[in-house]
């Protein structure tokens, strides 16, 4: 049985360190640790970042050592379409950062409610929800035709993903409150930070951290982990649910867009672990002679460092301190859309030959 002892030990240590940091900042500085605030460059903040970097390096190194007995992972060559996606997302991230440097007001305006990026994020999440719904229906057909228990479980997993993503997408646009002119119920007015018809703004700091952490685990950590474990484990039909390196590379710029939540240990560790993971995979690409992939992944890691540094050093220029997180959520939505499409496509390819034949006959008829 594979048990990543080193990685789990560092994870437990990280939780203990965070508990200590909560106590330090509350007793010495009188601030709530999990709160939106302006990032600072002081000796304590630099020490905090050093702790985050040390834990991040230990976590990734610990996992690679845990998985070393499975052998070195193999990285396949990216297709032309995949490569263009992996190039387009960092280019867009760089353009967003440049826009902030040139005109912070426009940068903020594009991040406002009911503007292009909020709706684009919601549409991409809805697209992912639809892909998982299609995957669920396909697995139900397969389960009925084969009486396959695994297909029933896959259908349930896909349906669960679809439902969760639908709720996330509706929360993103406040359940279309402003589209239909729905007033916020009195019960929410005093609880909701932005007085909107949604739940995530009741406790914004906690729900954001939960969403961003879950996105990091699914879109960044899971593809990296599976890259190492795929040789030693056969998941059968459930392997379709494992996100690919494409998902990781396309959504990786999400790590760079932090300002109001930069001072938290989880945020800093997610940024630093993303950079380290990209460099580790870039090294795998270099060892395999995949120069294009090496260049794209290395450039992406360097870009994340530069953009995050920009939002830390120039945070006072932001119109709203949380504006970068609106762009962050767009990259998360891109990763979710790609993940949904990949899962649907893989499960669809597992359809029985008889089902495919019937589909072809009905199309021909």
KALIN-V974583 format. One line per field, one symbol per residue. ss: DSSP state (2 for helix, 1 for strand, 0 for the rest). psi: psi as a letter, one per 40 degrees, with the letter a starting at -180 (. if undefined). burial: + if it has 9 or more other C-alpha atoms within 8 Angstrom, else -. Layout:
ss = ???
psi = ???
burial = ???
//
This chain:
ss = 00002222222222222222222222222000000000000022222222222222222222222202220000000002222222222222222222222202222222000002222222222222222222222222222222002222222222222222222222220222222200000222200000000000000222222222222222222222222220000002222220002222222222220000000022222222222222222222222000222222222222222222222220222000002222222222222222222222222220002222222222220
psi = hhhgddddddddddddddddddddddddefihdgihihiigiddddddddddddddddddddddddedeeihihhihiidddddddddddddddddddddddgdddddddeiieaddddddddddddddddddddddddddddddefhddddddddddddddddddddddddffffdddefhihiddddedhdefigideedgdddddddddddddddddddddddddeddehhebdeddehiiddddddededdegicdedeidddddddddddddddddddddddeegddddddddddddddddddddeddfdeehdhdeddddddddddddddddddddddddddeeiidddddddddddd.
burial = ---+-++--++--+---+--++-+++------+---+++-----++-++--++-++++++-+++-++--+-----------++-+++-++--++-++-++---+++++-++---+-++++++++++++++++++++++++-++----+--++-++++++-++++++-++++++++-+------+---++--++-++++-++++++-+++---+-++++++++++-++++-------+--+-++-+-+++++++++++++++++++-+++++++++++++-++++++---+--++++++-++++++-++-+++--+--+--++++++++++++++++++++++++-+++--+---++---------
//
